[in-house]
């Protein structure tokens, strides 16, 4: 039975967290002519927490030889999405030489299905192969999981990184000390040049994820807190083996909604946070001290820049929404698919619905963007994704998960982006800026 209560809790992958979490220590100035040293084998375990409850563990091993180092990281996540249990195991292996120049990275994700990817570095840069196809990354980019070793050697890190567990998305990372035994890590994702303009902070500038790291006596992290409230703490191998009760990820990432909504077609919502709200259809916003006020209504056209005039595609859009809504069964145990896989998906969450619709609309020449934000769900805001499409004369909001055209009145858009991994990661960064919400 299809239900109107499909709720989308976006999985918070820990790769961004552990770009920061694995940073270490005291600078060691390299001497002139120093030969790279062979490091010592080591292993570390972490517990991963969200909302005060454990959601997973991570185990990392570094093995050294005369030819270099192999870093293996395995993350085992276990949680609920609503009342649906989800288990994901992600393994990343990095091969690098003694100078910590990486040459090969593999990624494997085991959930309901098994997904794999590989990046190999050659003279022309990195060649990435996964279910999204074959593409290139700059030769200077390093996997995020290698950043800690570079920091351990150099005292800090600044440069291009990529996230194997997030479709090998590339960004710019910086890790630097701010106090004794404390580091700040920032990961910036490039702005989407095709994003609909809004205030510059919303779409024109890079999205940034940030984390704070506390170091132990061994100059390795003992506690990491990211901007979304994900906390990683170092534990023993014995502690890592202790079972834990899964937490509902949707509830843990929801924003409580205080006050009472009016019965009017247009509703007012006040958000607390460092926000720049994009002018997507279905909402109108204006800044207030410490946040933003929004009017929500499906009748609002927003303020996105006009597309090229053309024949009215509204009927085509309605037909595509009905097609996606009828083909995909809501299933919160199914992880969000890649843009390519979503086009043929038969089960999934709101991200799968949005990506599937965007893929079909793009194939038919309908300009479409994906929106990341929240959906009003009773007395809370839950994470959600939908789309906006250009009819030939106006932008309209499209929520294929609920079969809504035009959508709006219960949607709060925080980021407009492409239907690809870079866009999805950047959109998720925008979610972290909302601290509280209330009806006005």
Beta strands, then each sheet from edge to edge (+ up, - down):
strand 1: 42-50
strand 2: 53-65
strand 3: 68-81
strand 4: 84-96
strand 5: 102-110
strand 6: 114-122
strand 7: 125-130
strand 8: 133-137
strand 9: 142-143
strand 10: 157-163
strand 11: 169-179
strand 12: 182-189
strand 13: 207-215
strand 14: 221-226
strand 15: 230-235
strand 16: 255-258
strand 17: 267-273
strand 18: 283-288
strand 19: 291-296
strand 20: 329-330
strand 21: 347-348
strand 22: 368-377
strand 23: 380-390
strand 24: 395-399
strand 25: 404-405
strand 26: 411-417
strand 27: 434-439
sheet 1: 8+ 7- 6+ 5- 4+ 3- 2+ 1- 15+ 14- 13+ 12- 11+ 10- 9-
sheet 2: 18+ 19- 17+ 27- 16- 23+ 22- 26+
sheet 3: 18+ 19- 17+ 27- 16- 23+ 24- 25+
sheet 4: 20+ 21+
end
